[in-house]
Amino acid sequence: MLATAYLGLIVFIIFLEFFRKKAKAIDFLSLFNIIYILMYPLPAFLLDADWRSSSSLLNFRSTLYISNIQTGLAIFIGYFVVVLGFYSSSSQKNGGNILIKSKDNMVVLLSYFLLLLSMISIYLYSSQYGGFVYALSNANLIRQQADIVDTGGGLVFFKHFMVLSQLTSYLLASFLFIKKIKKRRLLLFFVFIFSIVISTIAVTMIGSRGGWITYYIVFYLVYVLQTGKFSWGFVIPFVCFISLFIVYGKPLFFSLTALPDGLGAVVEKFQEFLRNSPDEGFSFEKFMSSFVYPLHSLDAAFYTNYEPRLFVDWIYAFVTLLPERLLNDIEVPQTISYYNTYYIIGTNEYEIPTGFLAFGIYSMSWFGLILVCFIYGWIGRYLQNILLNNIFDICWVPFLYIVIAKIWLDYFTAGDPRVLIFPNLGLFFSMILLLSLASKITILQPQNHKKTGKKSCVR
């Protein structure tokens, strides 16, 4: 029964995506629709139907999926409330009166500064683990806080700023390939290539598969945004690569422990893992196992006894940003991901984010879910309107459009505000510098906005 309903929701979302009017080939809701299917109705369908005995791969240890009508209702209601917030009249009207003016010379200088700061951060972070090669080769062990590696020193916080070079890549790419400037083009191209190398090192040192994927996919999504064309000759191989990387990315990062012995040793260690792996290689179920955690979190939110958190996790998330000296040895309470992990698997060996539906339930039950989903959809449309209103005039706004959409989606997948803020701290910092130092933001009155005659694709 529920399996059929989940399948119907998937078909409806696909139908809606193909036939609804959009200002651009892809918008915030397009990206949301793809990730929503992967995170909620598709894994729910696979588990409820036990398709190809998928439950053994899509469950966490002894945690079993419960064919729960409340979980099904939350998945349906959550989606339609997000769409309602996205298409609400107030969200469509707002944001179109905010104009951005770019100071191009300052933008280029800022991109150089961010690249330099990224390199310094990589040096300071790696120095806390015995050097660059050790930090890079043991990235995954450090990420998982394994006992066999050092815990690092006081400069580990610079990990969040290693990825500042990503915005350098995006800004310089906009000048090279969108604005197509000719002045200092060779220098910009050299710095652009160098920033890609530094960004790749940074996401590898963080040990994040998602960081790898999102960094590179931004370039393609901007291409689609600008041309309105989906290059299937690129999409199909790239989707295959992403699928394989999601499944085999973790052992690949583990194989980097052999890096001190050379790249050949890394390849040999990875091949050894493939030979000794007990499973039968890649499968669709194994791929989907990376996306099933929000469903189990939603089940846990309905079936576990706890006090409503009343959105206090937003306060905890910002408090954890404060230096320890300011906290005066005050212990910051654990955020919801800590308890969510315990509710699902009974331990806290690692962290399972809640996803935004479960976060709403944990906070204020059904009212919390509706509130989170509506505000989430509204904010997405508001941000989209601001960016679309400036996308024709500033060459780097298409990249900002995709990056902000990515952060918007990150909250959907994380739920827990702390899980949203910390991985994106570098992007938040770099975008604040971009919009405050290298840009001028003007808020026009509605009548003035009409007089400008400014071309806009806000709908």
RASULFEN-V760281 format. One record per residue. N is the residue number from 0. RES is the residue in three letters. PSI is psi in degrees with one decimal (999 if undefined). D_CENTER is the distance of its C-alpha to the mean C-alpha in Angstrom with 1 decimal. Layout:
N&RES&PSI&D_CENTER / N&RES&PSI&D_CENTER
This chain:
0&MET&-57.2&32.6 / 1&LEU&-35.0&29.0 / 2&ALA&-41.9&28.0 / 3&THR&-40.0&29.7 / 4&ALA&-42.7&28.0 / 5&TYR&-41.4&24.5 / 6&LEU&-39.5&25.5 / 7&GLY&-38.5&26.9 / 8&LEU&-40.1&23.6 / 9&ILE&-46.5&21.8 / 10&VAL&-41.5&24.7 / 11&PHE&-44.9&24.6 / 12&ILE&-42.5&20.9 / 13&ILE&-44.0&21.7 / 14&PHE&-46.2&24.9 / 15&LEU&-41.7&23.5 / 16&GLU&-36.7&20.9 / 17&PHE&-27.8&23.8 / 18&PHE&-9.0&26.3 / 19&ARG&155.5&24.7 / 20&LYS&134.9&25.3 / 21&LYS&147.2&22.4 / 22&ALA&-29.6&22.8 / 23&LYS&168.5&20.9 / 24&ALA&-36.5&20.3 / 25&ILE&138.0&16.7 / 26&ASP&-175.7&15.6 / 27&PHE&-40.3&12.9 / 28&LEU&-31.1&14.7 / 29&SER&-48.8&14.9 / 30&LEU&-38.4&11.2 / 31&PHE&-43.5&11.3 / 32&ASN&-42.6&14.4 / 33&ILE&-50.0&13.2 / 34&ILE&-35.2&10.5 / 35&TYR&-43.9&13.0 / 36&ILE&-44.6&15.7 / 37&LEU&-31.0&14.0 / 38&MET&-24.4&13.2 / 39&TYR&-74.7&16.4 / 40&PRO&-33.7&19.5 / 41&LEU&-51.8&19.4 / 42&PRO&-33.1&19.3 / 43&ALA&-40.9&21.6 / 44&PHE&-46.4&23.9 / 45&LEU&-40.4&24.0 / 46&LEU&-42.3&24.9 / 47&ASP&-37.4&27.3 / 48&ALA&-10.4&29.1 / 49&ASP&48.7&28.8 / 50&TRP&123.1&28.4 / 51&ARG&36.5&29.8 / 52&SER&44.6&29.9 / 53&SER&-14.6&26.1 / 54&SER&-30.4&26.3 / 55&SER&-29.5&27.1 / 56&LEU&-24.0&23.8 / 57&LEU&5.1&21.6 / 58&ASN&154.2&23.0 / 59&PHE&107.6&22.3 / 60&ARG&-119.6&25.6 / 61&SER&-2.1&28.2 / 62&THR&126.3&25.9 / 63&LEU&139.8&27.0 / 64&TYR&134.2&25.4 / 65&ILE&125.0&27.7 / 66&SER&80.5&28.6 / 67&ASN&126.4&28.2 / 68&ILE&-31.5&29.0 / 69&GLN&-41.7&27.1 / 70&THR&-44.5&23.8 / 71&GLY&-44.8&24.7 / 72&LEU&-40.5&25.5 / 73&ALA&-39.7&22.3 / 74&ILE&-41.4&20.3 / 75&PHE&-51.5&22.6 / 76&ILE&-43.1&23.0 / 77&GLY&-45.1&19.4 / 78&TYR&-49.1&18.7 / 79&PHE&-29.4&21.8 / 80&VAL&-37.0&21.3 / 81&VAL&-45.8&17.9 / 82&VAL&-39.9&19.8 / 83&LEU&-43.7&22.7 / 84&GLY&-38.6&20.8 / 85&PHE&-37.2&19.3 / 86&TYR&8.4&22.8 / 87&SER&149.2&24.8 / 88&SER&-36.5&27.4 / 89&SER&-36.5&26.3 / 90&SER&-31.5&22.7 / 91&GLN&-28.2&24.2 / 92&LYS&-29.6&26.8 / 93&ASN&154.0&24.9 / 94&GLY&-25.1&23.0 / 95&GLY&-12.4&25.3 / 96&ASN&11.3&27.6 / 97&ILE&117.6&25.3 / 98&LEU&141.1&26.2 / 99&ILE&132.6&24.7 / 100&LYS&132.6&27.0 / 101&SER&135.2&26.0 / 102&LYS&90.6&28.2 / 103&ASP&-42.4&27.7 / 104&ASN&-39.3&29.6 / 105&MET&-35.0&27.6 / 106&VAL&-44.0&24.3 / 107&VAL&-45.1&25.6 / 108&LEU&-39.9&26.9 / 109&LEU&-39.2&23.7 / 110&SER&-39.0&21.8 / 111&TYR&-42.7&24.6 / 112&PHE&-43.2&24.2 / 113&LEU&-38.2&20.5 / 114&LEU&-43.8&21.3 / 115&LEU&-44.1&24.2 / 116&LEU&-35.5&22.3 / 117&SER&-44.3&19.7 / 118&MET&-41.5&22.6 / 119&ILE&-40.8&24.3 / 120&SER&-40.4&21.4 / 121&ILE&-42.7&21.3 / 122&TYR&-47.7&25.0 / 123&LEU&-41.4&25.1 / 124&TYR&-48.4&22.4 / 125&SER&-28.8&24.1 / 126&SER&-22.2&27.5 / 127&GLN&-11.3&26.6 / 128&TYR&23.6&26.5 / 129&GLY&11.7&29.6 / 130&GLY&167.7&28.5 / 131&PHE&-50.1&26.1 / 132&VAL&-42.0&27.0 / 133&TYR&-45.3&26.9 / 134&ALA&-37.7&23.4 / 135&LEU&-43.5&22.1 / 136&SER&-25.1&24.0 / 137&ASN&24.8&23.1 / 138&ALA&-45.2&19.4 / 139&ASN&-36.7&18.6 / 140&LEU&-39.0&21.6 / 141&ILE&-42.7&20.7 / 142&ARG&-38.5&17.2 / 143&GLN&3.9&19.0 / 144&GLN&46.2&21.7 / 145&ALA&150.2&24.4 / 146&ASP&-22.2&28.0 / 147&ILE&-3.1&29.1 / 148&VAL&158.2&27.1 / 149&ASP&155.4&27.7 / 150&THR&-10.1&25.7 / 151&GLY&172.8&25.7 / 152&GLY&-159.7&27.2 / 153&GLY&-13.0&26.5 / 154&LEU&8.0&24.6 / 155&VAL&-26.2&21.6 / 156&PHE&-25.1&19.8 / 157&PHE&-8.2&19.6 / 158&LYS&-36.9&16.8 / 159&HIS&-16.7&14.4 / 160&PHE&2.1&16.2 / 161&MET&-26.9&16.5 / 162&VAL&9.4&13.6 / 163&LEU&-26.7&15.4 / 164&SER&-17.7&16.9 / 165&GLN&-44.9&13.8 / 166&LEU&-31.3&14.9 / 167&THR&-47.5&18.4 / 168&SER&-45.7&17.7 / 169&TYR&-42.5&16.3 / 170&LEU&-46.0&19.2 / 171&LEU&-35.9&21.8 / 172&ALA&-36.5&20.8 / 173&SER&-38.6&21.3 / 174&PHE&-34.9&24.8 / 175&LEU&-41.6&25.7 / 176&PHE&-16.2&24.7 / 177&ILE&-54.8&24.4 / 178&LYS&-26.9&27.1 / 179&LYS&51.4&28.9 / 180&ILE&151.3&30.7 / 181&LYS&-22.3&33.6 / 182&LYS&127.9&34.4 / 183&ARG&30.1&33.2 / 184&ARG&-42.0&31.3 / 185&LEU&-41.9&32.1 / 186&LEU&-45.6&30.9 / 187&LEU&-39.7&27.6 / 188&PHE&-41.7&27.1 / 189&PHE&-46.5&27.9 / 190&VAL&-36.6&25.5 / 191&PHE&-49.3&22.7 / 192&ILE&-41.9&23.4 / 193&PHE&-38.0&23.7 / 194&SER&-32.9&20.3 / 195&ILE&-42.3&18.7 / 196&VAL&-47.5&20.7 / 197&ILE&-41.3&19.7 / 198&SER&-39.0&15.9 / 199&THR&-42.0&16.4 / 200&ILE&-42.2&18.5 / 201&ALA&-49.0&16.0 / 202&VAL&-29.3&13.1 / 203&THR&-41.3&15.9 / 204&MET&-29.3&17.4 / 205&ILE&-24.5&14.4 / 206&GLY&34.4&14.6 / 207&SER&116.4&11.0 / 208&ARG&-42.4&11.0 / 209&GLY&-36.3&7.3 / 210&GLY&-41.9&7.9 / 211&TRP&-52.4&10.8 / 212&ILE&-49.5&9.7 / 213&THR&-34.0&7.1 / 214&TYR&-46.8&9.8 / 215&TYR&-31.7&12.5 / 216&ILE&-22.1&11.4 / 217&VAL&-40.9&11.2 / 218&PHE&-43.0&14.9 / 219&TYR&-42.1&15.8 / 220&LEU&-33.8&14.1 / 221&VAL&-38.0&16.1 / 222&TYR&-45.2&19.1 / 223&VAL&-41.7&18.9 / 224&LEU&-39.6&18.5 / 225&GLN&-38.5&21.5 / 226&THR&-21.7&23.7 / 227&GLY&14.9&22.9 / 228&LYS&136.6&23.4 / 229&PHE&115.6&21.6 / 230&SER&96.5&23.0 / 231&TRP&-25.5&23.5 / 232&GLY&-23.5&25.0 / 233&PHE&-40.6&21.7 / 234&VAL&-48.6&19.4 / 235&ILE&-50.3&21.4 / 236&PRO&-36.3&21.6 / 237&PHE&-40.0&17.9 / 238&VAL&-39.7&16.9 / 239&CYS&-42.0&19.5 / 240&PHE&-44.9&18.2 / 241&ILE&-44.1&14.6 / 242&SER&-44.9&16.3 / 243&LEU&-38.2&18.6 / 244&PHE&-36.4&16.1 / 245&ILE&-40.1&14.1 / 246&VAL&-43.5&17.6 / 247&TYR&3.1&19.3 / 248&GLY&-40.0&16.6 / 249&LYS&-49.6&17.5 / 250&PRO&-28.3&21.3 / 251&LEU&-42.4&20.8 / 252&PHE&-38.0&19.3 / 253&PHE&-34.2&22.3 / 254&SER&-19.5&24.6 / 255&LEU&-13.1&23.9 / 256&THR&-19.9&26.2 / 257&ALA&4.8&29.0 / 258&LEU&-38.0&28.0 / 259&PRO&-21.8&30.9 / 260&ASP&3.7&33.2 / 261&GLY&162.5&31.8 / 262&LEU&-32.8&29.4 / 263&GLY&-37.7&32.0 / 264&ALA&-34.0&31.7 / 265&VAL&-46.5&27.9 / 266&VAL&-42.4&28.6 / 267&GLU&-40.1&31.4 / 268&LYS&-39.0&29.4 / 269&PHE&-42.4&26.7 / 270&GLN&-36.0&29.6 / 271&GLU&-39.3&31.2 / 272&PHE&-44.9&28.2 / 273&LEU&-38.2&28.3 / 274&ARG&-37.2&32.1 / 275&ASN&-3.3&31.9 / 276&SER&131.1&29.1 / 277&PRO&-17.9&30.6 / 278&ASP&179.3&28.6 / 279&GLU&23.9&29.5 / 280&GLY&-158.1&26.6 / 281&PHE&141.5&23.8 / 282&SER&158.0&23.8 / 283&PHE&-39.0&21.8 / 284&GLU&-40.2&21.9 / 285&LYS&-39.3&20.6 / 286&PHE&-45.0&17.6 / 287&MET&-19.8&17.0 / 288&SER&-19.9&17.5 / 289&SER&-11.4&13.8 / 290&PHE&5.2&12.9 / 291&VAL&-12.2&15.9 / 292&TYR&-35.0&15.1 / 293&PRO&-30.5&14.4 / 294&LEU&-45.5&17.8 / 295&HIS&-34.9&19.6 / 296&SER&-40.1&18.2 / 297&LEU&-42.4&19.6 / 298&ASP&-45.9&22.9 / 299&ALA&-37.7&23.1 / 300&ALA&-31.3&22.6 / 301&PHE&-31.4&25.6 / 302&TYR&2.1&27.8 / 303&THR&144.2&27.6 / 304&ASN&127.7&29.9 / 305&TYR&164.2&28.4 / 306&GLU&135.8&28.8 / 307&PRO&137.9&26.5 / 308&ARG&-13.1&24.1 / 309&LEU&36.9&24.4 / 310&PHE&19.9&21.0 / 311&VAL&-17.4&22.3 / 312&ASP&-25.0&18.9 / 313&TRP&-39.2&17.9 / 314&ILE&-45.9&21.0 / 315&TYR&-38.5&20.4 / 316&ALA&-43.8&16.9 / 317&PHE&-31.0&18.6 / 318&VAL&-37.2&21.7 / 319&THR&-14.3&20.0 / 320&LEU&-18.2&19.2 / 321&LEU&145.4&23.0 / 322&PRO&149.0&25.1 / 323&GLU&-32.1&27.1 / 324&ARG&-36.1&30.3 / 325&LEU&-28.6&29.6 / 326&LEU&-16.1&28.9 / 327&ASN&46.4&32.4 / 328&ASP&16.7&31.6 / 329&ILE&127.3&30.3 / 330&GLU&119.4&28.1 / 331&VAL&130.3&24.9 / 332&PRO&154.3&24.6 / 333&GLN&144.6&22.0 / 334&THR&176.7&19.0 / 335&ILE&-28.7&18.6 / 336&SER&-35.6&16.5 / 337&TYR&-48.3&19.6 / 338&TYR&-36.2&21.9 / 339&ASN&-41.4&19.7 / 340&THR&-43.8&19.8 / 341&TYR&-40.4&23.6 / 342&TYR&-34.0&24.1 / 343&ILE&-49.5&22.7 / 344&ILE&-5.0&24.1 / 345&GLY&0.7&26.6 / 346&THR&177.2&25.5 / 347&ASN&40.4&22.9 / 348&GLU&-31.2&22.7 / 349&TYR&-175.9&18.9 / 350&GLU&130.8&16.3 / 351&ILE&111.5&15.0 / 352&PRO&161.6&12.6 / 353&THR&-29.5&14.2 / 354&GLY&156.0&11.9 / 355&PHE&-24.6&13.0 / 356&LEU&-48.5&16.3 / 357&ALA&-34.7&17.6 / 358&PHE&-41.7&16.7 / 359&GLY&-42.3&18.9 / 360&ILE&-46.5&21.6 / 361&TYR&-33.2&21.6 / 362&SER&-52.6&22.0 / 363&MET&37.8&24.7 / 364&SER&-139.7&25.2 / 365&TRP&-37.8&25.4 / 366&PHE&-39.0&25.7 / 367&GLY&-41.4&22.5 / 368&LEU&-46.7&20.6 / 369&ILE&-41.9&22.2 / 370&LEU&-47.6&21.6 / 371&VAL&-46.5&17.8 / 372&CYS&-42.1&17.4 / 373&PHE&-47.4&19.8 / 374&ILE&-38.9&18.4 / 375&TYR&-48.2&14.8 / 376&GLY&-40.1&16.3 / 377&TRP&-47.2&18.6 / 378&ILE&-39.9&16.2 / 379&GLY&-45.5&14.2 / 380&ARG&-38.1&17.6 / 381&TYR&-47.9&18.8 / 382&LEU&-39.8&16.1 / 383&GLN&-41.9&16.6 / 384&ASN&-43.4&20.3 / 385&ILE&-46.9&20.3 / 386&LEU&-40.9&18.6 / 387&LEU&-29.9&20.7 / 388&ASN&-16.9&23.7 / 389&ASN&4.2&23.3 / 390&ILE&-24.1&21.9 / 391&PHE&-19.3&25.4 / 392&ASP&-22.9&26.7 / 393&ILE&124.4&24.2 / 394&CYS&-27.8&23.0 / 395&TRP&-5.1&19.7 / 396&VAL&-37.0&18.6 / 397&PRO&-39.0&17.2 / 398&PHE&-40.7&14.8 / 399&LEU&-37.2&14.0 / 400&TYR&-49.9&13.7 / 401&ILE&-39.6&10.9 / 402&VAL&-43.7&9.0 / 403&ILE&-37.6&9.6 / 404&ALA&-39.1&8.8 / 405&LYS&-44.2&5.2 / 406&ILE&-39.5&5.4 / 407&TRP&-42.7&7.6 / 408&LEU&-31.9&5.8 / 409&ASP&-36.1&3.7 / 410&TYR&-37.9&7.4 / 411&PHE&-43.5&8.7 / 412&THR&-26.6&7.4 / 413&ALA&-51.5&8.4 / 414&GLY&-60.6&11.5 / 415&ASP&120.8&12.8 / 416&PRO&-35.1&12.5 / 417&ARG&-38.5&13.0 / 418&VAL&-25.7&10.0 / 419&LEU&-47.6&8.0 / 420&ILE&-48.7&10.4 / 421&PHE&-46.7&11.3 / 422&PRO&-23.6&8.5 / 423&ASN&11.8&8.1 / 424&LEU&-41.6&11.9 / 425&GLY&-41.7&12.8 / 426&LEU&-42.3&11.0 / 427&PHE&-46.8&12.6 / 428&PHE&-47.2&15.8 / 429&SER&-36.1&16.1 / 430&MET&-34.5&15.5 / 431&ILE&-43.1&18.1 / 432&LEU&-41.9&20.4 / 433&LEU&-45.8&20.0 / 434&LEU&-20.4&20.8 / 435&SER&-36.1&23.5 / 436&LEU&-34.3&25.3 / 437&ALA&11.0&24.9 / 438&SER&164.8&24.9 / 439&LYS&124.6&27.1 / 440&ILE&129.1&25.8 / 441&THR&133.2&28.6 / 442&ILE&113.6&28.7 / 443&LEU&149.0&31.5 / 444&GLN&151.1&33.7 / 445&PRO&-41.5&33.7 / 446&GLN&-35.7&37.1 / 447&ASN&-35.2&36.2 / 448&HIS&-36.2&33.1 / 449&LYS&-33.7&35.4 / 450&LYS&-24.6&37.8 / 451&THR&-26.9&35.5 / 452&GLY&23.8&35.3 / 453&LYS&132.9&31.9 / 454&LYS&132.6&30.3 / 455&SER&150.1&27.3 / 456&CYS&25.2&25.3 / 457&VAL&131.2&24.3 / 458&ARG&999&25.5
